[in-house]
Amino acid sequence: MQLKSRKSGEKHRRYHHDDDWETPDTQTVTYDFGDKFITWEGRSCNPHGIEGSGFGASFYGDKGTLLIDGGGYRIVDQKHKEIERVGGPAGDATHIQNFIECIHNGKRPAADIEEGHKSTLLCHLGNIAQRTGHTLNCDPKNGRIINDKDAEKLWGREYRQGWEPRV
């Protein structure tokens, strides 16, 4: 596999588009939790999508499969018989509406920053592993990278002066 060198000497792997995006357009990552594992396959530039549905995710288990697309989900058994189908709103409109309502009423959003962190942590770790070209070891209590200076450099980002987050 060939690595393309980009700005600041960082390694990026983009196969479909030759651009400045840092997120891979094609990726396979295995997350090993000891007694469980997850295999993630990202193929954002492939029009076939997940199980032919376009954009989404699928979770394969020993009793069946959960298929999620932009507008709901369905569950099928091991013989591909549909067990359940639930529709829902597609796109970002529901999330944006919830965010605006929370600005007005001061309530917590449906997916606040803590939930956002939980749902994106593995994605970020997979991208860092791909960019460094090697396996990462992480603290199971907080997800932080252990004993890997190259990977730890990618944990944060540089902000333009005046735009640094203040906590």
C-alpha positions in Angstrom: 0.0 0.0 0.0 1.4 3.4 -0.9 1.1 6.4 1.4 0.7 9.8 0.0 2.5 12.6 1.9 0.5 15.8 2.5 1.0 19.0 4.3 3.1 18.9 7.5 4.4 15.5 6.5 1.2 13.7 7.6 0.2 10.5 6.0 -3.2 10.3 4.3 -4.8 7.5 2.4 -7.4 8.6 -0.1 -8.1 6.4 -3.0 -11.1 7.9 -4.8 -10.4 11.7 -4.5 -7.0 13.3 -4.5 -7.8 16.2 -2.1 -6.9 17.6 1.2 -9.4 15.7 3.3 -7.8 13.9 6.3 -10.5 11.2 6.7 -10.0 8.1 4.6 -12.5 7.3 1.9 -11.7 3.6 2.1 -10.9 1.9 5.4 -11.0 -1.3 7.3 -10.3 -1.3 11.1 -10.5 -4.0 13.7 -11.1 -3.0 17.3 -10.0 -5.8 19.7 -11.6 -5.6 23.2 -10.2 -9.0 24.3 -13.4 -11.0 24.6 -15.2 -9.0 21.7 -14.2 -7.3 18.5 -15.6 -5.0 16.0 -14.7 -4.8 12.3 -15.4 -1.4 10.7 -15.4 -1.0 6.9 -15.7 2.5 5.5 -16.3 2.9 1.8 -17.8 6.4 1.4 -16.9 6.6 -2.3 -18.6 3.3 -3.2 -22.2 3.9 -4.4 -23.3 0.4 -3.4 -23.2 1.3 0.3 -24.2 -0.9 3.2 -26.2 -4.0 2.1 -27.2 -2.0 -1.0 -29.0 0.7 1.0 -26.7 3.5 0.3 -25.4 5.2 3.5 -25.7 3.4 6.8 -24.2 0.7 9.1 -24.8 -2.9 9.7 -24.2 -5.0 12.8 -23.8 -8.7 12.3 -24.5 -11.0 15.3 -24.9 -14.8 15.8 -28.7 -14.5 15.7 -29.2 -11.9 13.0 -28.2 -8.5 11.5 -29.2 -5.0 12.3 -29.2 -2.7 9.2 -29.4 1.0 9.7 -29.8 3.5 6.9 -30.5 7.2 6.9 -34.2 6.7 7.5 -34.6 3.9 10.0 -33.5 0.4 10.6 -34.4 -3.3 9.9 -33.5 -6.5 11.6 -33.1 -9.8 9.7 -32.5 -13.3 11.0 -29.7 -15.6 9.8 -31.8 -16.7 6.9 -32.4 -13.1 5.8 -36.0 -13.1 6.9 -37.1 -9.6 8.0 -38.0 -9.6 11.7 -38.6 -5.9 12.2 -38.6 -2.7 10.2 -38.8 0.8 11.7 -38.8 4.0 9.7 -37.5 7.3 10.8 -36.5 10.8 9.6 -33.5 10.8 7.2 -30.8 13.5 7.1 -29.7 16.1 9.5 -32.9 18.1 9.8 -34.0 16.4 13.1 -30.6 17.0 14.7 -30.5 20.6 13.6 -34.0 21.2 14.9 -33.1 19.6 18.3 -30.0 21.8 18.5 -32.0 25.0 17.8 -34.7 24.0 20.4 -32.0 23.4 23.0 -30.6 26.9 22.4 -34.0 28.4 23.0 -35.0 26.2 26.0 -31.7 25.5 27.6 -32.2 21.7 27.7 -29.6 19.1 26.8 -29.6 18.0 23.2 -30.6 14.4 22.3 -27.0 13.8 21.5 -24.9 16.0 23.8 -21.1 16.3 23.7 -20.6 13.3 26.0 -22.7 11.1 23.7 -21.0 12.6 20.7 -17.6 11.7 22.2 -18.7 8.1 22.8 -20.1 7.7 19.3 -17.0 9.1 17.5 -14.1 7.9 19.7 -13.6 4.6 17.8 -13.8 6.5 14.5 -11.0 8.9 15.5 -8.9 6.0 16.9 -9.3 4.1 13.6 -8.3 7.2 11.6 -5.2 7.7 13.8 -4.2 4.1 13.4 -4.5 4.4 9.6 -2.5 7.6 9.5 0.3 6.2 11.7 0.2 2.9 9.8 0.3 0.7 13.0 -1.8 -0.8 15.8 -2.8 1.5 18.7 -3.0 0.5 22.3 -5.5 2.4 24.4 -6.5 2.8 28.0 -9.8 1.0 28.4 -11.0 3.4 31.0 -10.8 6.6 28.9 -9.9 5.5 25.3 -6.6 7.5 25.4 -3.7 6.2 23.4 -0.9 4.6 25.4 2.9 4.8 24.8 2.8 6.1 21.2 4.1 9.6 20.7 3.3 9.7 16.9 -0.3 8.7 17.5 -0.7 11.0 20.5 0.3 14.0 18.3 -2.8 13.3 16.3 -5.1 13.2 19.4 -5.6 17.0 19.2 -5.3 19.7 16.6 -3.7 23.1 16.1 -6.1 26.0 16.1 -5.8 29.3 14.3 -4.9 32.0 16.7 -8.0 33.4 18.3 -10.1 30.3 17.6 -8.6 28.0 20.4 -11.4 26.4 22.5 -11.6 27.7 26.0 -12.8 25.2 28.7 
